[in-house]
Amino acid sequence: MRIRHLVTSPLAAAALALTALGAVAVTATPAAADPCGFYETSADAFYRHCTSDGSHVVIKVEVAHAADYERCVAPGRTWLGSAAKIQGAHYVGRTC
């Protein structure tokens, strides 16, 4: 019986081993880092209004142990406060 040996580079062998183990490299896109709508980091809460028309919208901000409030936000990212204090935010359906 004849046995063939495949010669590969160490880099190719490592890539093959990672693929066999199910390891997949995923790169984050800028959109994933700052999604549209409400999101939190480890310390802060934000609302990102994604639009191409320059509109300003009203969002309702939900606050822990305090009254919720409405706020007018411009396109882009708006800091809402500490992630420990802000529980969420959502578009209320009107512009400002």
PyMOL commands that set and color helices and strands:
alter all, ss='L'
color gray80, all
select helices_A, chain A and resi 10-21+30-33
alter helices_A, ss='H'
color red, helices_A
select strands_A, chain A and resi 37-40+44-49+57-63+69-73+76-82+86-95
alter strands_A, ss='S'
color yellow, strands_A
deselect
rebuild
show_as cartoon
